[in-house]
Amino acid sequence: MLAALAKSGRWVTIYYGWRPSLPDEADNHLVELALAGGAAGIVTHKVRDLGRGELVFDQLRVLTPAQCLEEWQ
């Protein structure tokens, strides 16, 4: 599964940093990468943490793995 995911991915250059100022500084890079890559969402168990930033991005959804699987079925 990881090989298929890696094959469909593409490298993205980040020219600037969005700092959503999340409670856990280590999570900020997830939002930056998702925005730079044009992702529709982030799949994580830390939904509450990623939703508490100072910047809000309406086009970026944050889903749990279970929610993601429900939508893909």
N, CA and C atoms as an extended XYZ file, in Angstrom:
219
Properties=species:S:1:pos:R:3:atomname:S:1:resname:S:1:resid:I:1 pbc="F F F"
N         0.819       -1.180        0.000 N   MET     1
C         0.000        0.000        0.000 CA  MET     1
C         0.877        1.263        0.000 C   MET     1
N         1.952        1.226        0.775 N   LEU     2
C         2.837        2.390        0.811 CA  LEU     2
C         3.509        2.626       -0.532 C   LEU     2
N         3.834        1.556       -1.242 N   ALA     3
C         4.457        1.704       -2.558 CA  ALA     3
C         3.494        2.373       -3.532 C   ALA     3
N         2.217        1.992       -3.489 N   ALA     4
C         1.214        2.612       -4.356 CA  ALA     4
C         1.024        4.075       -4.005 C   ALA     4
N         1.030        4.380       -2.736 N   LEU     5
C         0.888        5.760       -2.285 CA  LEU     5
C         2.088        6.596       -2.737 C   LEU     5
N         3.284        6.056       -2.586 N   ALA     6
C         4.486        6.775       -2.990 CA  ALA     6
C         4.521        6.983       -4.507 C   ALA     6
N         4.033        6.020       -5.251 N   LYS     7
C         4.027        6.131       -6.710 CA  LYS     7
C         3.077        7.223       -7.185 C   LYS     7
N         1.982        7.413       -6.486 N   SER     8
C         0.998        8.415       -6.905 CA  SER     8
C         1.320        9.807       -6.363 C   SER     8
N         2.272        9.906       -5.456 N   GLY     9
C         2.627       11.196       -4.871 CA  GLY     9
C         3.515       12.020       -5.779 C   GLY     9
N         3.714       13.269       -5.404 N   ARG    10
C         4.609       14.143       -6.154 CA  ARG    10
C         5.320       15.070       -5.179 C   ARG    10
N         6.543       15.472       -5.527 N   TRP    11
C         7.309       16.391       -4.690 CA  TRP    11
C         6.735       17.786       -4.833 C   TRP    11
N         6.672       18.494       -3.720 N   VAL    12
C         6.138       19.850       -3.711 CA  VAL    12
C         7.146       20.761       -3.034 C   VAL    12
N         7.426       21.889       -3.659 N   THR    13
C         8.319       22.869       -3.063 CA  THR    13
C         7.489       23.863       -2.257 C   THR    13
N         7.876       24.073       -1.023 N   ILE    14
C         7.175       25.017       -0.173 CA  ILE    14
C         7.946       26.334       -0.220 C   ILE    14
N         7.294       27.373       -0.697 N   TYR    15
C         7.938       28.676       -0.849 CA  TYR    15
C         7.729       29.575        0.370 C   TYR    15
N         6.777       29.277        1.165 N   TYR    16
C         6.479       30.093        2.336 CA  TYR    16
C         5.908       29.184        3.405 C   TYR    16
N         5.847       29.655        4.596 N   GLY    17
C         5.303       28.854        5.680 CA  GLY    17
C         4.020       29.456        6.231 C   GLY    17
N         2.981       28.678        6.229 N   TRP    18
C         1.750       29.067        6.911 CA  TRP    18
C         1.927       28.643        8.351 C   TRP    18
N         1.763       29.509        9.255 N   ARG    19
C         1.888       29.162       10.660 CA  ARG    19
C         0.525       29.251       11.306 C   ARG    19
N        -0.197       28.132       11.340 N   PRO    20
C        -1.523       28.151       11.950 CA  PRO    20
C        -1.474       28.251       13.476 C   PRO    20
N        -0.291       28.220       14.055 N   SER    21
C        -0.107       28.316       15.512 CA  SER    21
C        -0.947       27.298       16.265 C   SER    21
N        -0.724       26.041       15.938 N   LEU    22
C        -1.421       24.958       16.622 CA  LEU    22
C        -0.856       24.772       18.019 C   LEU    22
N        -1.643       24.187       18.923 N   PRO    23
C        -1.156       23.970       20.289 CA  PRO    23
C         0.155       23.181       20.339 C   PRO    23
N         0.297       22.207       19.453 N   ASP    24
C         1.537       21.427       19.359 CA  ASP    24
C         2.312       21.939       18.145 C   ASP    24
N         3.403       22.655       18.372 N   GLU    25
C         4.193       23.255       17.292 CA  GLU    25
C         4.611       22.219       16.251 C   GLU    25
N         4.791       20.993       16.653 N   ALA    26
C         5.216       19.938       15.729 CA  ALA    26
C         4.131       19.587       14.708 C   ALA    26
N         2.897       20.021       14.909 N   ASP    27
C         1.809       19.737       13.971 CA  ASP    27
C         1.685       20.780       12.864 C   ASP    27
N         2.295       21.935       13.032 N   ASN    28
C         2.158       23.008       12.040 CA  ASN    28
C         2.621       22.579       10.652 C   ASN    28
N         3.649       21.739       10.575 N   HIS    29
C         4.152       21.323        9.267 CA  HIS    29
C         3.121       20.516        8.492 C   HIS    29
N         2.213       19.821        9.174 N   LEU    30
C         1.180       19.048        8.482 CA  LEU    30
C         0.273       19.964        7.668 C   LEU    30
N        -0.122       21.075        8.264 N   VAL    31
C        -0.986       22.030        7.564 CA  VAL    31
C        -0.206       22.681        6.421 C   VAL    31
N         1.042       23.041        6.663 N   GLU    32
C         1.866       23.659        5.615 CA  GLU    32
C         2.006       22.734        4.404 C   GLU    32
N         2.298       21.472        4.647 N   LEU    33
C         2.467       20.519        3.548 CA  LEU    33
C         1.160       20.263        2.813 C   LEU    33
N         0.062       20.161        3.548 N   ALA    34
C        -1.238       19.930        2.918 CA  ALA    34
C        -1.625       21.098        2.017 C   ALA    34
N        -1.399       22.315        2.469 N   LEU    35
C        -1.723       23.489        1.652 CA  LEU    35
C        -0.823       23.592        0.429 C   LEU    35
N         0.467       23.362        0.613 N   ALA    36
C         1.406       23.450       -0.507 CA  ALA    36
C         1.123       22.380       -1.554 C   ALA    36
N         0.679       21.216       -1.117 N   GLY    37
C         0.400       20.122       -2.041 CA  GLY    37
C        -0.997       20.134       -2.618 C   GLY    37
N        -1.821       21.095       -2.200 N   GLY    38
C        -3.185       21.169       -2.711 CA  GLY    38
C        -4.070       20.040       -2.212 C   GLY    38
N        -3.783       19.536       -1.026 N   ALA    39
C        -4.563       18.427       -0.467 CA  ALA    39
C        -5.973       18.881       -0.107 C   ALA    39
N        -6.905       17.972       -0.215 N   ALA    40
C        -8.279       18.261        0.170 CA  ALA    40
C        -8.490       18.054        1.663 C   ALA    40
N        -7.589       17.286        2.291 N   GLY    41
C        -7.758       17.022        3.707 CA  GLY    41
C        -6.545       16.379        4.340 C   GLY    41
N        -6.610       16.281        5.656 N   ILE    42
C        -5.586       15.615        6.462 CA  ILE    42
C        -6.290       14.512        7.237 C   ILE    42
N        -5.738       13.309        7.186 N   VAL    43
C        -6.302       12.178        7.911 CA  VAL    43
C        -5.433       11.927        9.138 C   VAL    43
N        -6.027       12.057       10.323 N   THR    44
C        -5.279       11.938       11.571 CA  THR    44
C        -6.221       11.640       12.729 C   THR    44
N        -5.637       11.130       13.807 N   HIS    45
C        -6.417       10.956       15.038 CA  HIS    45
C        -6.445       12.239       15.857 C   HIS    45
N        -5.640       13.221       15.489 N   LYS    46
C        -5.530       14.464       16.254 CA  LYS    46
C        -6.433       15.558       15.674 C   LYS    46
N        -7.676       15.225       15.415 N   VAL    47
C        -8.615       16.149       14.783 CA  VAL    47
C        -8.802       17.413       15.622 C   VAL    47
N        -8.967       17.248       16.902 N   ARG    48
C        -9.203       18.406       17.766 CA  ARG    48
C        -7.992       19.341       17.778 C   ARG    48
N        -6.780       18.783       17.821 N   ASP    49
C        -5.573       19.607       17.846 CA  ASP    49
C        -5.402       20.413       16.560 C   ASP    49
N        -5.682       19.788       15.407 N   LEU    50
C        -5.489       20.485       14.139 CA  LEU    50
C        -6.576       21.518       13.871 C   LEU    50
N        -7.667       21.445       14.559 N   GLY    51
C        -8.753       22.402       14.371 CA  GLY    51
C        -8.665       23.616       15.284 C   GLY    51
N        -7.634       23.695       16.117 N   ARG    52
C        -7.556       24.790       17.086 CA  ARG    52
C        -6.489       25.827       16.745 C   ARG    52
N        -6.133       25.948       15.497 N   GLY    53
C        -5.129       26.932       15.101 CA  GLY    53
C        -5.720       28.322       14.967 C   GLY    53
N        -4.848       29.315       14.956 N   GLU    54
C        -5.295       30.694       14.786 CA  GLU    54
C        -5.773       30.955       13.366 C   GLU    54
N        -5.149       30.318       12.370 N   LEU    55
C        -5.595       30.439       10.993 CA  LEU    55
C        -6.558       29.312       10.680 C   LEU    55
N        -7.622       29.609        9.961 N   VAL    56
C        -8.619       28.609        9.585 CA  VAL    56
C        -8.622       28.501        8.065 C   VAL    56
N        -8.542       27.288        7.566 N   PHE    57
C        -8.538       27.034        6.131 CA  PHE    57
C        -9.773       26.207        5.800 C   PHE    57
N       -10.787       26.865        5.254 N   ASP    58
C       -12.056       26.191        4.972 CA  ASP    58
C       -11.930       25.089        3.927 C   ASP    58
N       -10.977       25.218        3.004 N   GLN    59
C       -10.825       24.234        1.938 CA  GLN    59
C       -10.104       22.978        2.393 C   GLN    59
N        -9.563       22.972        3.603 N   LEU    60
C        -8.788       21.834        4.110 CA  LEU    60
C        -9.575       21.125        5.205 C   LEU    60
N        -9.995       19.907        4.925 N   ARG    61
C       -10.751       19.124        5.906 CA  ARG    61
C        -9.803       18.303        6.767 C   ARG    61
N       -10.184       18.090        8.000 N   VAL    62
C        -9.424       17.228        8.910 CA  VAL    62
C       -10.343       16.088        9.304 C   VAL    62
N        -9.938       14.854        8.966 N   LEU    63
C       -10.757       13.663        9.185 CA  LEU    63
C       -10.013       12.630       10.013 C   LEU    63
N       -10.766       11.835       10.754 N   THR    64
C       -10.182       10.665       11.408 CA  THR    64
C       -10.046        9.565       10.351 C   THR    64
N        -9.213        8.567       10.598 N   PRO    65
C        -9.119        7.457        9.640 CA  PRO    65
C       -10.476        6.781        9.406 C   PRO    65
N       -11.285        6.633       10.447 N   ALA    66
C       -12.602        6.008       10.293 CA  ALA    66
C       -13.506        6.845        9.384 C   ALA    66
N       -13.495        8.161        9.564 N   GLN    67
C       -14.302        9.036        8.706 CA  GLN    67
C       -13.845        8.949        7.257 C   GLN    67
N       -12.553        8.871        7.046 N   CYS    68
C       -11.996        8.769        5.697 CA  CYS    68
C       -12.445        7.468        5.031 C   CYS    68
N       -12.371        6.370        5.752 N   LEU    69
C       -12.787        5.086        5.195 CA  LEU    69
C       -14.280        5.066        4.900 C   LEU    69
N       -15.091        5.692        5.741 N   GLU    70
C       -16.540        5.741        5.501 CA  GLU    70
C       -16.840        6.488        4.209 C   GLU    70
N       -16.128        7.556        3.942 N   GLU    71
C       -16.380        8.346        2.743 CA  GLU    71
C       -15.892        7.639        1.487 C   GLU    71
N       -14.869        6.804        1.587 N   TRP    72
C       -14.314        6.122        0.425 CA  TRP    72
C       -15.081        4.864        0.057 C   TRP    72
N       -15.967        4.396        0.913 N   GLN    73
C       -16.707        3.158        0.625 CA  GLN    73
C       -17.897        3.423       -0.242 C   GLN    73
